[in-house]
Amino acid sequence: MRKLTLADIKDLREYERERDAFRSEIIAMKKRRRIPLGDLLTIVFENAATMRFQIQEMARAERMLRDDQIAHELETYNELVPGTNELSGTLFIEITDDEALHYWLPRLVGIHDHISLVVGGVSSPGRAQDVERLTRADITTTVHYLKFTVSPDQQRAFADAPVRIVVDHPEYDADVTLTAEQRDELAGDLAP
């Protein structure tokens, strides 16, 4: 998938004109890309469009007008755009209660090392991104960034074979089979 460039990011006035329609489009897209993994976790698969939205919203909120400001955001968010033969996801620990956070965050240390994409019975473990900033030995963060390598055989099987997301952490497990709509949505990220 092509990375974003300065040319992809609209200036603030131009973005304001398209924002309502673009925002609606991204909300609908993210709904198809959001996969609950049991009661505590959700993964949202990212692509260039979802990352463009993040950059546009960040530029809007921070009133970024200079190319160097936008270039910094591009550098940051392009890391989450999947590369060739990849899917990219943001894993959320969906806990808002303070007591539950204090209970679960220490127990879920290393959760980013226990997420796999399984296509037609072949497993691809997630590779955590930005690990040095987001991990500690005693507690985990509520957001993790993952990439999954999808082999050519898995890509061919993607449309017809079961596609699952498996969590096999000692303190938490989940095994979710994607719907046909979710598979179709993610298959678009793997297209040349």
N, C-alpha and C positions, 0 to 999 in steps of 0.2 A: 504494500500500500504506500502510496506517495506521501511523503512528509509535507507538512504545511510550510508555506513561505510567507513573507511580508505581503505578497500580492493577494493571498487568500484572506487577509484580515482587512475588513472594511474600516474606514475612518468612522469616527463617532457619529457624525451626521448621517452618513450613508447607512450605518448599522441601525440607527434608530428607525429609519424608514422600513427596514426589513425585519426588525426584531420580533414583532408579534408573530408573524408567519413562521420565521425561522425557529423561534422558541417553541411554538406548537409542534412543528415538525420534529424537533429534537426530543421533546417530551414523549411523543408517540413512539419514536425510534427507541428511546431508552426503556420504555415500557416493554418492548419486545426483547430487549437485551438484558433486562433485569431478571435474575434467576435466584429465587430464595433457596437457601441451602439449610433446611431445617428452621428452627425457631430463632436462631441467633445470627446467622450469617446470610449475606446477600452478595452476589457478584454481578457487576454490570460490565458487559463487554464494550470496550471503547473502540472507536475508529476515528478517522480524520474529521468527520462531521461533528462528533461529540467533543473532540478536542478543540475544534474551531469555536464551538459554542462556549467552551470554558474560557478560551482566550478572549473572545469578544466580550463576554460578561465581565471578566477581570479588567479588561481595558476600559469598559464602560464604568465600572464601579470605582476604579482608581483614576479615571479621567486621563488615561494615557494618550498622549498626543505625539510623542517622538518615536521614531523608528527603533532607536536603541532600547526603549522600554518594551516595545512589542517584540523585538528580537529576543530579549531575555525570556519572555513568556513562551515564545516559539521554542526556544531551546529546552525549556522545562517540560512543556506539554508534548512536544514531539517524541519524547522518550516513551510516552504512553500510546503512541500510534503504532499499531502492529506492523512489523516488517514482513518481508516475504516469508511465506509458510508459517505465519504466526497468528495467534489470537492474543489479545491483550485485555486484561480485566482489572477492575478495581474491586477489591474485596472489602466489604464493610461488616464490622461487628455492630449489629443493630441493637444496641442496648442504650437506653436513655436514663434508666433508674440508677442513681448513685450507688446504692447498696449492691445491685446486680453487677455494676461495673467493677466495684471493689472485689467482688467474688470471682468474676469471670476473667478479667484481664490478666491477672497473674497465672491463672490456669491455662490460658490459651497462648502462652509464650510459644513461639515457633509455629503457629498455625499456618503461616505462609509456606512452610515446608511440607505441608500435608494436604495440598489441594492438587488434584489431577483431573485432566480432561481425558476421557476414555471414549475412543471412537472405534466402533466395531470390535470391541474387546482389547484394543491396543491402547495402553496407557501412556500419556504424556504428562509428566509432573510439571507443575507450575514452577517457574523461575521467578523468585522475588526480585523486584527492582527497588533500588534506593534503600537497601537493607541497613547500611551503616547509620542512616539517619532515623529509620523507623523502628529499630529493634533494640531491646535491652534484655539483659539476662533475667530480670525479675518480673517484667510486666510487658505486655504487648500494646500496640497502638490499635485504635479502632478502624484504621484504614491501611490497606496493603495493596501494592501494585504488583501484578503478576503477568508473565508472558508464558504462553504455551506454544511449543513447536508442534506443527501439524505436518506429518510426513506426506509425500505425494500419495501413498496408498491410503492414508487416513483421509486426505482431501477427496479422493475418488469415492470413498465409502461414506463420506459425510452426508450426502443427500438421502441415502437409503438405510444405512446401518444405525443402530441406536447410538446416540451421543449422550454421554453422562458426565456429570461433574461429581467427583468423589472427594469427600473430606474424611481423612483417617487419622485424626489427631487423637492421642490417648485420652483426652478429656472431652472430645466432641467428634461425632461422626455424622455423615449425611451422604446420601447417594441419590442424586436427582437425574432423571432422564429428561432431556430437552424435548419440548413439543416440536411438532413439524414446523410451526411458525418460527420458533426460536432457532432451529437448525437452519432453516432457509435464510433467516436474517444473518446469522454468523457465517454461513457459506459465502455470502457476498464479500466478506472480508478476505476470503481465501482466493477469490477470483483474480486471475492475472490482470 
